[in-house]
């Protein structure tokens, strides 16, 4: 059997034809980015060690709800297929061009906010992720939840497996009764958009997108999907793969405790949280999302994420600081120092005057951010 030497740190393979982003070769048969063998081994031994740490990879075929098959590599000691399911689903979604490759994301993402929000974010050196139930669109999450229930209903009886039927039933029940705390921060790929000036505030803070994803540990940053047909296809891929992975894990004899992860509601929430009604499509939104998983917090002895509050008009909005999203790093100041929140520029809205611009510049200077560029909106004041 062929032995490959692969470094997961220095090597990342991208196969655009099959949507693959991985450190291993593309798992598709006869792919130029893959290998002809159905099995191979990788030596994960340390560079300075003479010992070999061989893992065996075997090609696994899955059935796509959109037609045909797709492929992954099974590792001899990977345990549950659940652990690799998220990566597999994202790869398959990219293959069908339902999600973009990260290289297509803008370098700068803009957060539209009020003057009060701007001052608070800069002083804290953190993003404020708001409770989803307080956001502008009252159907945040519930729209995706309704689609999950609709597609899960259609899948009933398709597998002829009582265990899978129970899994589908648990999803239908859990997704309609969201107990997990879900917090969201919204960004746009547009740095000067009239509809967002009107809706959210007079300042847009431009953040380095890559630095933002590193800063906010244990979160997910992704583009929002507005197209209802794509949303349905994404859910079909998601649910069908989890059902097949669940069946595969039952066959290899995993315990009920190991299988229980499939039934956790956060499995569905971290996916549908990126769905939005098409009425908001002009915002070109990207979301930073954190989902509080009570079971994980309890198992590791972590406390819940601290709830803070901010003023918005006549309301108090509960939020979470991006410094607190990862409970394992919450009390580690060196993490924030290593991965700070990087502001690329500040854009001032259409009604900006000289006094506001001067005040923003002085404030940034006082916060040791005099290198941050400031520009005014190009949209006419009377638009």
Secondary structure in CASP SS format (residue, H / E / C, confidence):
PFRMAT SS
TARGET T0000
AUTHOR 0000-0000-0000
METHOD secondary structure of the structure
MODEL  1
X C 1.00
X C 1.00
X E 1.00
X E 1.00
X C 1.00
X C 1.00
X C 1.00
X C 1.00
X C 1.00
X C 1.00
X C 1.00
X C 1.00
X E 1.00
X E 1.00
X E 1.00
X C 1.00
X C 1.00
X C 1.00
X C 1.00
X E 1.00
X E 1.00
X E 1.00
X C 1.00
X C 1.00
X C 1.00
X E 1.00
X C 1.00
X C 1.00
X C 1.00
X C 1.00
X C 1.00
X C 1.00
X C 1.00
X E 1.00
X C 1.00
X C 1.00
X C 1.00
X C 1.00
X E 1.00
X E 1.00
X E 1.00
X E 1.00
X E 1.00
X C 1.00
X C 1.00
X C 1.00
X C 1.00
X C 1.00
X C 1.00
X C 1.00
X C 1.00
X C 1.00
X C 1.00
X E 1.00
X E 1.00
X E 1.00
X E 1.00
X E 1.00
X E 1.00
X E 1.00
X E 1.00
X E 1.00
X E 1.00
X C 1.00
X C 1.00
X C 1.00
X C 1.00
X C 1.00
X E 1.00
X E 1.00
X E 1.00
X E 1.00
X E 1.00
X E 1.00
X E 1.00
X C 1.00
X C 1.00
X C 1.00
X C 1.00
X C 1.00
X C 1.00
X H 1.00
X H 1.00
X H 1.00
X H 1.00
X H 1.00
X H 1.00
X H 1.00
X H 1.00
X H 1.00
X H 1.00
X H 1.00
X H 1.00
X H 1.00
X H 1.00
X C 1.00
X C 1.00
X C 1.00
X C 1.00
X C 1.00
X C 1.00
X H 1.00
X H 1.00
X H 1.00
X C 1.00
X C 1.00
X C 1.00
X E 1.00
X E 1.00
X E 1.00
X E 1.00
X E 1.00
X E 1.00
X C 1.00
X H 1.00
X H 1.00
X H 1.00
X H 1.00
X H 1.00
X H 1.00
X H 1.00
X H 1.00
X H 1.00
X H 1.00
X C 1.00
X C 1.00
X C 1.00
X E 1.00
X E 1.00
X E 1.00
X E 1.00
X H 1.00
X H 1.00
X H 1.00
X C 1.00
X C 1.00
X C 1.00
X C 1.00
X C 1.00
X C 1.00
X C 1.00
X H 1.00
X H 1.00
X H 1.00
X H 1.00
X H 1.00
X H 1.00
X H 1.00
X H 1.00
X H 1.00
X H 1.00
X H 1.00
X H 1.00
X H 1.00
X H 1.00
X C 1.00
X C 1.00
X C 1.00
X C 1.00
X C 1.00
X C 1.00
X H 1.00
X H 1.00
X H 1.00
X H 1.00
X H 1.00
X H 1.00
X H 1.00
X H 1.00
X H 1.00
X H 1.00
X H 1.00
X H 1.00
X H 1.00
X H 1.00
X C 1.00
X C 1.00
X C 1.00
X C 1.00
X C 1.00
X C 1.00
X E 1.00
X E 1.00
X E 1.00
X E 1.00
X E 1.00
X E 1.00
X E 1.00
X C 1.00
X C 1.00
X C 1.00
X C 1.00
X C 1.00
X H 1.00
X H 1.00
X H 1.00
X H 1.00
X H 1.00
X H 1.00
X H 1.00
X C 1.00
X C 1.00
X E 1.00
X E 1.00
X E 1.00
X E 1.00
X E 1.00
X E 1.00
X H 1.00
X H 1.00
X H 1.00
X H 1.00
X H 1.00
X H 1.00
X H 1.00
X C 1.00
X C 1.00
X C 1.00
X C 1.00
X E 1.00
X E 1.00
X E 1.00
X E 1.00
X C 1.00
X E 1.00
X C 1.00
X C 1.00
X H 1.00
X H 1.00
X H 1.00
X H 1.00
X H 1.00
X H 1.00
X H 1.00
X H 1.00
X H 1.00
X H 1.00
X H 1.00
X H 1.00
X H 1.00
X H 1.00
X H 1.00
X H 1.00
X H 1.00
X H 1.00
X H 1.00
X H 1.00
X H 1.00
X H 1.00
X H 1.00
X H 1.00
X C 1.00
X C 1.00
X C 1.00
X C 1.00
X H 1.00
X H 1.00
X H 1.00
X H 1.00
X H 1.00
X H 1.00
X H 1.00
X H 1.00
X C 1.00
X C 1.00
X H 1.00
X H 1.00
X H 1.00
X H 1.00
X H 1.00
X H 1.00
X H 1.00
X C 1.00
X C 1.00
X E 1.00
X C 1.00
X C 1.00
X H 1.00
X H 1.00
X H 1.00
X H 1.00
X H 1.00
X H 1.00
X C 1.00
X E 1.00
X E 1.00
X E 1.00
X E 1.00
X E 1.00
X E 1.00
X E 1.00
X C 1.00
X C 1.00
X H 1.00
X H 1.00
X H 1.00
X H 1.00
X H 1.00
X H 1.00
X H 1.00
X C 1.00
X C 1.00
X C 1.00
X C 1.00
X C 1.00
X C 1.00
X C 1.00
X E 1.00
X E 1.00
X E 1.00
X E 1.00
X E 1.00
X C 1.00
X C 1.00
X E 1.00
X E 1.00
X E 1.00
X E 1.00
X E 1.00
X E 1.00
X E 1.00
X C 1.00
X C 1.00
X C 1.00
X C 1.00
X C 1.00
X C 1.00
X C 1.00
X C 1.00
X C 1.00
X C 1.00
X C 1.00
X H 1.00
X H 1.00
X H 1.00
X H 1.00
X H 1.00
X H 1.00
X C 1.00
X C 1.00
X C 1.00
X C 1.00
X E 1.00
X E 1.00
X E 1.00
X E 1.00
X E 1.00
X E 1.00
X C 1.00
X C 1.00
X C 1.00
X C 1.00
X C 1.00
X H 1.00
X H 1.00
X H 1.00
X H 1.00
X H 1.00
X H 1.00
X H 1.00
X H 1.00
X H 1.00
X H 1.00
X H 1.00
X H 1.00
X H 1.00
X C 1.00
X C 1.00
X C 1.00
X C 1.00
X C 1.00
X C 1.00
X E 1.00
X E 1.00
X E 1.00
X E 1.00
X C 1.00
X C 1.00
X C 1.00
X C 1.00
X C 1.00
X C 1.00
X C 1.00
END
